[in-house]
Amino acid sequence: MARSVRVFQIDTFTQQMFAGNPASVVLDAEVLSDDEMLAIARELNNGYTAFVLPADASDHDVWVRFFTPRTESSFVGHATIATQYVLSRHDTAPRRLKQRQKAGIFDIEIRGTGAARRIAVRQPIPPIGRELNDREKLAVLDALALSSSDLDPRFDLRIVGGAAGGARTRLLVGVRGPQQLKQLKPDMNRLNTLSAQLGATGHFVFTLDSQIEGCLSLSRMFCPAIGVPEDPVSGNAHGLLGAYLLQHGILQREGERAAFTAAQGHFQNRPGQIDVELEFEDGGLSAVWIIGHAAQVFETTVTL
């Protein structure tokens, strides 16, 4: 018997089509097998495709699975923005809800209305992992075509995120300015090997000299280990960056929040911006919010 799913192409962390980070969203995905989800993700060929399923327990409102063209992922920030942008397209949609994925259950808020609405995703505190040793540091710099003089001396090269080797771990590399980002020549094969050796599935290179009005940081990210050579705009990585900058005393707390805006995608001609909020409780960091706009490119139906 024929089965149909609705497919949306969404550009995230932007209000303009053909900018930001693209993601596919598939509704009615409960009719699909795991193999079919992977086949659809491979066919759509975005970095990530989100498959939306009904809640299967009372502790969440929606269940989402994320696939690259190669494998399933536990959580994807920009694909969550895309998913909730699609689900909130009607005025009757809830303004607050809980989304389940392999990484757990996250709170979602819809802020604003209409095409200008923003999607806010609350994530747990990311753990700050280990600093690279000198040998590892030199290997990473060589793979990115950077020298030690290109680095921002305020920051160490450090793994941030979930358990070592987990899909949400990133190596954070601070550089002096946009010129260092522009000149990057990543060796994807070597970065792939280093991901396995270091226990970080992505390499997030950032500068605090963004030279973009209103933006604290500008960045690039490379994740060949999960089939994404360069991710245009990463929500998850900027949550990690927020916790990292807080630890280094860069972000200033105002009441129960600290916040900044970040830019990414400019070197791929897909500029986007992310708002990051750090939430505090009982004197300490309690959560990280990733917030962004989105724009719909197209909607279609796929019949199997």
N, C-alpha and C positions, 0 to 999 in steps of 0.2 A: 504494500500500500504506500502511495506517495506521501512524503512528509515535507513540510515547508518550514523554513526559518527566515526571520527578518534580519537583514544585515545592514548595519550602519557604518559608514566611514566618518570618523570624527577626528578633527585636528584639535589637540589639547594644548593648554597653556598659551592660548592665543584666542583672539576674537576674529581672526582673519583666516579664510581658507588658504591652504597650501603653505602654512607656516606652522610653527610649533612642532609637536610630536604626534604623528598619525597613529591611530589605533582603530581596530575593527571591533564592533560590538554585535554579538549574535543573540537575538532574543529567541525565546521558545526552545532553548537548547536541550531541554529534557528529553526531546525525541532523538537525540544524537548519541551514538556510542563514543567511547574515548577515541577510537581510531578515526571516526568521522570528524570529531573535533580537531584532531591533529591534521587531518587531510584538508579541512577548510582553512585552518590557520596557514598551512603551507601554500594553499591556492591564493589566499588573500595577500600573503607575503609581506605583511607589516611586521614590525618588530614584535608586536603582541596582538593577540585577539582575545577578547573577553567573551565568555559564554555564560549567559544569564539563565539561572535555573530557579525554580520556586524554593522557598525556605523549606527545610525538612525538620525544623524544630522551632519551639516557641521563643528561643533566645536570639533570633535574628529575623530580618525581614526579607532578605534576598541572599541567594548563594551564587557566587561567581567563581568560575574557573578560568585560568589564564594559560594560554599556549603561545609559545614562539613557533616558528615553522619547524622547530626541531624537537621541542620537549615542553612539558607542563612546568609552570612556575608557581611559587607559593603565593606571591603578591606582586602587583605591578601598580605603581602610583598613577602614571598617566592613563593607563587603561581603566583604572577605577574612576578617574575624572571623566573619561569618555562614557563609561557605563552609566554613571549617575546623571550625566548630562542628558543622555537618551531617556532614562527612566523619569527624569523630572521635566520632560518637555510639555506635560500637561499641568495646568494650574492646580489640579486636584491632587497632584502627587504629594506625598508627605515631605515636610521640610526637614525632618530628622528621622534617621533610620539606622539600622545596624546591618552591615554587610559581612557575610561569612565567606572566607576563602581558606586555603590550606594553611595560611599563616595565622589564622584565628579570626576573631570577630572585631571589626573596627566600626567606630561611630562615624556617620556621615552627616553633614549639614549642607542644606541648599541655601545659599546666601544671595538674596536678590531675586529678581524675576525676569522672565522673558529671555531674550538672547544674551543679555548682559549678566545673567546669573552666574555665580561662582560656586564651584563645588569644593567643599572643605572635608578633608579626610584626616581623622585622628589616628595616629600611630603610636605604638608603645615606645618607651625610651630606648634608643639604640645603644647597645653597649659599645664603649670605646675599647678597641682591641690593642694589640701590641704594635710597637714601633719596629720598623724594619731594621735589620742589622746592616752594617756597611756593605757587605757583599751583595745582599739583596737590593739595597738602594742603588748600587752601581748598575746592576742588571736591569732594573726598571728604567733608570735614566737612559741607558743605552737603547732599550727597546722603544722608547719614546723620542729618541734623538734629542735629548736634553743634556745639559751639563750641570754640574753642581752650582755654577754661578747663575743659572736660570731660576733656581729655587728661591722662594720667599724665606728668608732666614727665621721668620717667626714660627714656622711650622715644620714639624717632623713628618716623615712619610709613615702613615699609620693606617692600619686596617680598622674599619669601623663597620658595625652592623652585627648581624646574627652570628650564630656559632660558626667557627672556622670552617670554611668550605661551603657554607650555606649560600642559597641563591641570592640573599639580600646583603652580602658582604661586599664592601668596596674598599679599595686602596685610595686614600685621599692624598693628593700631591699638590701642594701650594706653590705657584710660580709667581714671578714678579709682576707680569702684566700681560696685556693682550698680544703683544708681539711673540711672547713665548708660546701662547696658545696657537697662534697662527702658524708658527714654524714647526709644530709637532709633525713628526713623520712616524706614526706608530707602525711597528712591525707586528702585524696581527698574529702571526704564528708564534712569535716569541711571547707576546702578551697572553696568548692562550696557554702556553706552557707555564708561564709565571703564575697564572691564576691557580693552576693546580698545585704548584709548589708553595705559594704563599697562603692559600686558603681565602682568596678574595676573587669573586667572580667578575669584578669590573674594576677599571682604573679611572678614577674621577680626578681630573686635573682642573684646578680653579685658580683664579686670581681675585684679590680684593681691590685691584685697580681696574674696575670694570670699564671705566670711561663711558658708561651708559647712564644717563640721568635717572636717578631714583633707584638704581640697582647697586647693591653692595658688592655683588660678585658676578663674574662671568666665567663660564666653564665649558669643558668638553668631557665626554665620557666614552670609554671603549670597553665593550663586553663581548669579545669574540668567543669566549668560553661558553656563552649561552646563545650563540648564533646572531648576535647584534654587534657588528663591527664598530659602529659609532651610533650611540643613542642621541637623537636630536635634543630632547629636553627630558630630564629624569626627575620625577617627583620624589621617588624613594631616596636617591642620592642626596637631594637637597635637604631632606629630613636628617640624614646622617651628618651633612655639613653643618646644620644648625647646632646639633649637639656638640660637634667638634669645635666650632667657633665659640660656643659658650664655655667649654673647658679651657680654651686659650684666652678667655677674658675679652674677646672681641665684641660680643653682644652684651648690651646693657639691659638689665631687667627693669621694667616699668610696671610696678604692681605685681599682678599675677601673670604677666606676659612679657615676652621679648619677641621682636619681629624684625624681619628684613625681606627685601625683594631681591630676587636673583634672576640672571639672564643666561640663556644657553641657546644653542642652535644657530648662532650667527655665522659660524664658519661652514655651515651646510646650507646656507640660504633658507633656513627655516627658523627664524628668530622667535623666541618665546620667553615668557616671564612667569616666574613662580613666586607666590607669597608663602613665607614660612613663618609660623608662629610657634614659640615654645611656651608651654603651659606649666605653671609651677603650683605646687601644693605642699603645705607643711614645710616650706623653706627649700624644697628641692624640685628638680625637674620631674614632671609627672607624665608629660606626653608631648608629642610633636604634631602640629597640624600642617598639612600640605594643601595649598589652596590655589585654584586656577580656573580660568575661563575655558571655554571650548567653542568650536564651530562645527556644524554639520556640513559635510561635503556631499554625501549622497546617501540614499536609502534604496535597498532593493530586496528582492525575495529570491531565495535559493530553494529549489525543489529537488529532493532526493528520491 
